[in-house]
Amino acid sequence: MSRFMNEKYSGLKEYTPGEQPKDTVYIKLNTNESPYPPGPKTIAAVTDEVMASRLRLYSDPESAALKKALAERYGVKSSNIFVSNGSDDILNFAFMAFGADGVMFPEISYGFYPVFADLNMIDAVNVPMKEGLAIDPADYAGSGRMIVLANPNAPTGRALSAKEIESIAKADPSHIVLVDEAYVDFGGESCIGLIDENPNVLVVRTYSKSRSLAGARLGFAIGNGDVIADLEKIKYSTNPYNVNSITSAAGIAALAEDDYYMENCRKVMETREWTEIELKNLGFEVIPSSSNFLFAKSEKIGGKALYEKLRERRILVRHFDNPLICEYNRITVGTPEEMTALIDAVRDLIGENV
Ligand SMILES: *Cc1c(COP(=O)(O)O)cnc(C)c1O
């Protein structure tokens, strides 16, 4: 920290993103990206020359066309939609806007939540996990704080039902229940249907995982009109042009070929089931996953050792040093070929001959 930096940030521990190696020799199963490329319409949209020639102009601060496309896709109004430069951006805005009474989230969840709490000087309660890293909705009911739940959760992959989340929302209608649905397209149940009856439910989504656009940086939120207007207020006080024209075009085009992306999600789920069975056959304990990754551990090899040995073999998975989960690795589901290579490497490493 230089002597110029505001001291209030001296204790801030920043988020550590998963490794993005500069060479392509790795089978990359560490940051939950899609193994499939963007669809042809999406690629055509971002390489369109007319669109490129318009880059001299600012992007539409209202992102009206993108919101309209999203509203149609999800059966809500444009006024129920907020868009931003990745869903991390939206999470930060939401902590800023709705965290005045403090926040509560599971002890094992997305690593950015505690960072956003610190950044915005918000008191955070970490709720211990139940057996098998499960979440008990009763722990979150009536806390008097904003609740933040990744559903399906990361890095466990476990999902709650919309009914369970609704019970949390109804228990404390005066605080926001933020449902981070980054992985919902891989088998979770969305809470979008709750927003009419429960104006305190705010659903946050991203194009990064299920729509192959992590590098485009596009997230959106769906919620009650007044809640969305609050997020707009923060946005217009931060960066009115928070979604660039290229990303906006990609986001609209992706929805025009959404069947392609949803089919990719189906393929990922199928590959996930295959990988889960293979890992279990090798003696791994695997948490039931509704997402595009598996969280697994084995008595035969330590979590860190497995991570390091796979890395030597040019396979990257995600390991967390937190003692509660350090025996696990989070393995993104890739293509069938990539998962076959993973399983072969794991089998080799634990010296099994199954
Ligand atoms: C990946 C992820 C995000 C971030 O998504 P971006 O839109 O790429 O910023 C948010 N929440 C969870 C739980 C994630 O896993």
PDBQT file of the ligand as one rigid body, heavy atoms in Angstrom, charges set to zero:
ROOT
HETATM    1  C1  LIG A 401     -18.486 -17.098 -11.850  1.00  0.00    +0.000 C 
HETATM    2  C2  LIG A 401     -19.345 -16.580 -10.771  1.00  0.00    +0.000 A 
HETATM    3  C3  LIG A 401     -19.735 -15.242 -10.745  1.00  0.00    +0.000 A 
HETATM    4  C4  LIG A 401     -19.087 -14.207 -11.630  1.00  0.00    +0.000 C 
HETATM    5  O1  LIG A 401     -19.576 -14.121 -12.846  1.00  0.00    +0.000 OA
HETATM    6  P1  LIG A 401     -19.133 -12.971 -13.829  1.00  0.00    +0.000 P 
HETATM    7  O2  LIG A 401     -20.391 -12.626 -14.504  1.00  0.00    +0.000 OA
HETATM    8  O3  LIG A 401     -18.123 -13.581 -14.728  1.00  0.00    +0.000 OA
HETATM    9  O4  LIG A 401     -18.580 -11.804 -13.037  1.00  0.00    +0.000 OA
HETATM   10  C5  LIG A 401     -20.640 -14.833  -9.789  1.00  0.00    +0.000 A 
HETATM   11  N1  LIG A 401     -21.105 -15.689  -8.865  1.00  0.00    +0.000 NA
HETATM   12  C6  LIG A 401     -20.719 -16.960  -8.828  1.00  0.00    +0.000 A 
HETATM   13  C7  LIG A 401     -21.250 -17.856  -7.777  1.00  0.00    +0.000 C 
HETATM   14  C8  LIG A 401     -19.808 -17.432  -9.770  1.00  0.00    +0.000 A 
HETATM   15  O5  LIG A 401     -19.372 -18.684  -9.698  1.00  0.00    +0.000 OA
ENDROOT
TORSDOF 0
